[in-house]
């Protein structure tokens, strides 16, 4: 399913989702883009941009998501590919990572921008949002989504788009709670394209399987 969050609603939605905001809870956005959630509970959620030392853990989170969503047999992401495509001025995507109490990574949000749209405003695509099972229901997903919203704001985007696995009802409830809606105007379509080893790599053959 295709989901959408119009950006004029995004800031309010993420703010409303903050767990029991009280005077004892502080949320900080540091110059590096780090978002900290100080809760009255027994843990702290830290969300920040990923760094090179995170790459192996990020790939492991991507692999866990591939298992969960059923495409692990096609999963080809490596640490080298993440470094090649995720760093530098020509980076093709961004990754926000989450920790609890400065422990190991427990979640990630992968995004990439579409810079030109019919509104002439950029659009941010949330490609993946994943939290390990042991860290769910602790505010990690909300904080990751808040970081994505802040990225969209810096980009000047007017909306955030993403897809949800049709059978993933908990994810749908989570996104509805953030103020997102299921966009029923569109269907997901695609076609596999493969380049055979024996042909010129520039020649593409449609694979209907």
C-alpha positions as CSV (number, residue, x, y, z in Angstrom):
1,X,0.0,0.0,0.0
2,X,1.1,3.5,-0.7
3,X,1.1,5.9,2.3
4,X,1.5,9.6,2.3
5,X,2.0,12.3,4.9
6,X,1.5,15.8,3.6
7,X,4.3,17.9,5.1
8,X,2.0,20.6,6.5
9,X,0.6,17.9,8.8
10,X,3.9,16.2,9.4
11,X,5.3,18.4,12.1
12,X,2.0,18.4,14.1
13,X,1.7,14.7,13.7
14,X,5.1,13.8,15.1
15,X,4.7,16.3,17.9
16,X,1.4,14.9,18.9
17,X,2.9,11.4,19.0
18,X,5.5,12.2,21.6
19,X,5.0,9.9,24.6
20,X,3.3,11.8,27.5
21,X,5.2,15.0,27.0
22,X,5.7,16.6,30.4
23,X,7.9,19.2,31.9
24,X,10.3,16.4,33.0
25,X,10.8,15.3,29.4
26,X,13.2,17.1,27.1
27,X,13.6,16.6,23.4
28,X,16.8,18.1,21.8
29,X,17.8,18.5,18.2
30,X,21.6,18.9,18.3
31,X,23.7,20.5,15.5
32,X,24.6,17.1,14.1
33,X,21.0,16.2,13.5
34,X,21.0,14.0,16.6
35,X,17.5,13.7,18.3
36,X,17.4,12.7,21.9
37,X,14.3,11.6,23.8
38,X,14.6,11.9,27.6
39,X,11.7,9.9,29.0
40,X,10.4,9.5,32.5
41,X,10.7,5.8,31.9
42,X,13.9,3.8,32.3
43,X,15.5,4.4,28.9
44,X,16.6,7.1,26.5
45,X,16.2,6.9,22.7
46,X,19.0,8.4,20.6
47,X,18.4,9.0,16.9
48,X,21.3,10.3,14.8
49,X,22.7,10.1,11.2
50,X,24.7,6.9,10.6
51,X,28.5,6.9,10.4
52,X,30.9,4.5,8.9
53,X,31.2,2.5,12.2
54,X,27.5,1.8,11.9
55,X,27.6,0.3,8.4
56,X,27.8,-3.4,9.4
57,X,24.9,-3.0,11.9
58,X,22.9,-1.1,9.3
59,X,23.3,-3.9,6.8
60,X,22.2,-6.3,9.5
61,X,19.1,-4.3,10.1
62,X,18.4,-4.2,6.4
63,X,18.8,-8.0,6.3
64,X,16.4,-8.5,9.1
65,X,13.9,-6.3,7.3
66,X,14.4,-8.4,4.1
67,X,13.6,-11.6,6.1
68,X,10.5,-10.0,7.6
69,X,9.2,-8.7,4.3
70,X,10.1,-11.9,2.4
71,X,12.8,-10.8,-0.1
72,X,15.9,-12.1,1.6
73,X,16.6,-14.4,-1.4
74,X,17.1,-11.3,-3.5
75,X,18.9,-9.3,-0.9
76,X,22.3,-8.1,-2.3
77,X,23.2,-5.2,0.0
78,X,26.8,-5.3,1.3
79,X,28.8,-3.0,3.6
80,X,30.8,-1.9,0.6
81,X,27.7,-0.9,-1.3
82,X,26.3,1.1,1.6
83,X,29.7,3.0,1.9
84,X,29.8,3.6,-1.8
85,X,26.3,4.9,-2.2
86,X,25.6,6.3,1.3
87,X,28.5,8.7,1.8
88,X,29.9,11.8,0.1
89,X,28.4,14.6,-1.9
90,X,26.9,12.1,-4.4
91,X,25.2,9.9,-1.7
92,X,22.1,8.4,-3.0
93,X,20.3,7.8,0.3
94,X,20.4,8.8,4.0
95,X,20.1,6.6,7.0
96,X,18.9,7.6,10.5
97,X,19.8,5.1,13.2
98,X,18.4,4.6,16.7
99,X,19.9,3.4,19.9
100,X,18.5,2.9,23.4
101,X,20.8,4.1,26.2
102,X,23.8,4.3,23.8
103,X,23.6,0.6,23.2
104,X,23.7,-1.2,19.9
105,X,21.6,0.0,17.0
106,X,17.9,-1.1,17.3
107,X,16.3,0.7,14.4
108,X,16.8,2.6,11.2
109,X,15.1,4.8,8.7
110,X,16.4,5.0,5.1
111,X,15.3,7.9,2.9
112,X,16.1,9.5,-0.4
113,X,14.8,12.7,-2.1
114,X,13.0,13.3,-5.3
115,X,14.2,16.8,-6.1
116,X,11.7,17.7,-8.9
117,X,7.9,17.1,-8.7
118,X,4.8,18.6,-10.3
119,X,4.5,20.9,-7.3
120,X,8.1,22.1,-7.9
121,X,8.8,21.2,-4.3
122,X,11.0,18.2,-3.4
123,X,9.5,15.1,-2.0
124,X,11.1,12.8,0.6
125,X,10.7,9.0,0.1
126,X,10.9,6.9,3.2
127,X,12.3,3.7,1.8
128,X,12.6,1.7,4.9
129,X,11.7,2.1,8.6
130,X,12.6,-0.9,10.8
131,X,12.8,-1.5,14.6
132,X,14.0,-4.8,16.0
133,X,11.3,-6.6,17.9
134,X,12.9,-6.3,21.3
135,X,12.9,-2.5,21.0
136,X,9.3,-2.0,19.8
137,X,6.7,-0.1,21.9
138,X,9.5,2.1,23.4
139,X,9.2,5.2,21.2
140,X,11.9,4.2,18.8
141,X,9.8,4.3,15.7
142,X,8.3,7.6,16.6
143,X,11.7,9.2,17.1
144,X,13.0,7.8,13.8
145,X,9.9,9.2,12.0
146,X,10.5,12.5,13.7
147,X,14.1,12.6,12.3
148,X,12.7,11.8,8.8
149,X,10.2,14.7,9.2
150,X,13.0,17.1,10.2
151,X,15.0,15.9,7.2
152,X,12.0,16.7,5.0
153,X,11.8,20.2,6.5
154,X,15.5,20.9,5.8
155,X,15.0,19.7,2.3
156,X,12.0,21.9,1.7
157,X,9.8,19.0,0.9
158,X,6.0,19.3,0.9
159,X,5.3,15.6,1.6
160,X,6.8,12.2,2.6
161,X,5.8,9.1,0.8
162,X,6.4,5.4,1.6
163,X,4.9,2.0,1.0
164,X,3.6,-0.5,3.6
165,X,3.6,-4.3,3.3
166,X,-0.1,-5.1,2.7
167,X,-0.2,-7.7,5.6
168,X,1.6,-5.5,8.1
169,X,-1.3,-4.2,10.2
170,X,0.8,-3.0,13.1
171,X,2.8,-0.7,10.7
172,X,-0.5,0.7,9.3
173,X,-1.7,1.4,12.8
174,X,1.6,3.1,13.7
175,X,1.5,5.3,10.6
176,X,-2.2,6.2,11.1
177,X,-1.3,7.3,14.6
178,X,1.3,9.7,13.2
179,X,-1.4,11.3,11.0
180,X,-0.6,9.5,7.7
181,X,-3.2,8.2,5.4
182,X,-3.4,5.4,2.9
183,X,-3.4,6.9,-0.6
184,X,-5.9,4.7,-2.5
185,X,-5.5,6.8,-5.7
186,X,-2.4,4.8,-6.8
187,X,-1.4,1.2,-7.2
188,X,2.1,-0.1,-7.0
189,X,3.2,-1.4,-10.5
190,X,6.6,-2.6,-11.6
191,X,8.5,-4.8,-14.1
192,X,11.6,-6.8,-13.5
193,X,14.5,-6.0,-15.8
194,X,17.6,-8.1,-16.2
195,X,20.7,-7.9,-18.3
196,X,21.9,-11.4,-19.4
197,X,25.6,-12.2,-18.9
198,X,25.9,-13.1,-22.6
199,X,24.5,-9.8,-23.9
200,X,25.8,-6.3,-24.0
201,X,25.1,-4.8,-20.6
202,X,23.4,-1.9,-22.2
203,X,20.8,-4.3,-23.6
204,X,17.9,-4.9,-21.3
205,X,15.5,-7.8,-21.4
206,X,12.2,-7.8,-19.7
207,X,11.7,-10.6,-17.2
208,X,8.1,-11.4,-16.7
209,X,8.7,-13.9,-13.9
